[in-house]
């Protein structure tokens, strides 16, 4: 089971690093970054120090804490850029008020931005269909839902039924429109786009699968709902 954290996972599997308590508490700002050889599989080797850490302070092991590297990036986002720098890197962060710069400590050379690591784009969040009370729908969503309701009524009449029964409305992600689910067993779902085009799928197709088809442009001709 994945534990929830109070910080984003900027870099999947970023590993653990050592940082001083001054960094974590905010008593000092991130200033020095050194990458040591990894001591265990989860250790990415980074040692992160603040601008107020003295040599005496750093020599006390009690002043160091193991942290997820992502947590340190939440404290100082500039650390994202150095993630994949090689073992042996000895860097310092400088903020002169005009922007953050990172320098190689030994040479004094500024690290160009083109050398910084770029984290992967986050994967889209999984869509979780949620039935919404009709009163909570926008006027546009209600109009789209009414389009689907009329089509379900037509299907019910064609099947010799008095009405379509209960219909549940699910707003689609990215403002794509709505999905209207007919609650009758063995029925289906009608996806309605903002241009009023529709896709009808049977109940054998899961909503997320239907959404993928709908998002990819698959549509049902309105003529197919006519007798």
N, C-alpha and C positions, 0 to 999 in steps of 0.2 A: 504494500500500500504506500502511495506517495504522500508524504507529510506536507501540509500547507505551510508556506513561509510568508513572512511579512515583506518580502522583497521579490522582484521579478527574477525569473531564470533567463538572464540576458544571454548566457552562453551555456548550452546544454552540456552537462558533464564537465564543468569547468574545474572541478577539483577543489581541494582545500588549500588554504594558505595560512601563514602566521602573520598576525598583525598585533601591534602594541595596543595596550588598553587605552592609551591616549588617542589613538586613531578611532577606536570603537566608541569611546565616550564623547568624542568631539572636543576634548581638551586641546587637541592639536590637529592641525590639518595635514593630510597626506603630503609628504615631501620626498621621502626616499624609498626607492623600490629596488630590491636586489633579488635576483633569481638564483637559488642554490640548487644543487642536484637533489632530485626527489629522494625522500627517505622511505617512502612507502607508496603503494599504488595510488592512493587518493591524494597524495601530496603533489601539488603542481610546482612546488619549489619557491614560490614567491614569498618574500618577506617584506611587509609593508610597514613603514615607520612614519612618525609625524615630525613636524618641524620643531617640537619642543622636547623631543627625546634626546637625553644626554647619553654619553658613552656608558656612564655608570648605570643609568636606567635600562639601557639595552642589554647590559650584561646580566641583569637579573631575570632569570627564566620565568619568574612569577609575573612579569610584566607583558608576557606574550600569550596570545590566545589563538587557538585554531578556529578558523572561520571558513565558510563557503566563500570562494572567490567572488561569486555573484553578490553576496552581501556587501563585500568591500566595494564592488562597483556601484552599488546603490549609494554608498557613502561618498565615493569619489568616482563619477562616471568616466573620468579620463583614464582610469585603470583598464577599461575595456580595450583600449588601443594597444596596450602592451602585452596582452594575454599570451600571444604566441611568440614573444621574443625569446631568444635562446638562453639556455642555462649560462650563467656568467654575466648576464646583463646587470649593469649597475647604473641606475637612472635616478634623476631627480626631477620633481615637478615644480615649475615656477609659474606663479600667477602675478604678473606685473600690473594687473588692472585692465589690460587690453585684451586679455585672453590667456588661457592656459597653454604653456609650452612644456615639452619634456626634453631633457638634455641627457646625453651620455656623461656620467660623472667624470670619468677618466680624461676624456678628450675635450669636454666642454661643448661638444658639437650638438646642435639642436637636431632632434629626430624629426624628419619631415613627415607631414601628415600622410603622405602616400605610403609610408611604411607601417602605419597603424593597422592593427587587426580590425576587421569588420565583422561583427557578429552576424550569424545567419538570421534571416527574417523569421519572425515567429510564425508558427503554423496557425491557420485560422481556427478560432474556437469552434468546438463541435456544436452544431445546432441542436437545441433541445426544444422540440415542438411544445407549445404551451397554448392551451385553449384560453381565449380571452372573452370576458363578458362583453356582449354587444355594446353596452353603454361605454365601454372603455375604448372602442374603436374610433378612429378618425372618420370624418364624413366620407373621405375618399375610400377608406377601407370598407365602410358600410355599403357603399355603392358597388364595390367589387364583390362583396359577399352576396349582395342581392342578385348580381348576375349569375353567380353559381347556384343560388337558391332557386332561381327561375329554371335553370337547366335541370336541376335535380327534380323539380316538380314535373317537368316534361318527361323525364325518365320514369318517374313514378306512374304518371298517367299511361304511358306506353306499356307499362307492366301491369296495368289494371288495378293499381293501388290508389287509394283515396288521396294520399298526400305523401310528401317525402319524409315525414317524421322529423325527428330532432336533427338539427344541423349544428355542428361545432365549428367555430371560426378560429383559425390559427394564423396570426400575422407571420409573414415570411421575413427572413433576415435580409439586410441590405436594402430594405424598402422595395422589395421585388413585387409585392402584392400580398395576396392572402391565399390560404388553402382552406377550403370548406369541406369538412368531413361529415358524411352522412352516417349517423349512428346506427342505422339498421345493419344487422349482421349480413356480411357478404356483399355490402354495397361498395362504395369507393370514395375517392377524393377528387375534387375539382380545384386545380390551381388557377388563379386568375391574376394575370399581369396588369400593370397599371394602364396598358393600352387596351384592356378588356379581352385580350386573347386568352385562351384557356387550354389547359391540359387535363384530361380526365384519365385517372388511373384506378385500377381495381384495388380492393382492399388487400389483395395478395402482395401488393408492392408497399414497402415501408415508406413512411413520409420522407425521410432523408433521401432515399433512393429516388422517389418521385421528384423531390426538389432538385436533385442533380440533373434529371432529365429536363425539367422545366427551365433550369438555369442555362442549360445547353441549347435551348431554343426549340425543344420538341413541343408541338402544339396539336390540339385536336380540332379539326374543322367544325364550326358551329353547325354545319349541315348534317353532321353525324348524329346530332341530338334530335333531329326532326323525324317524324314518322315516314 
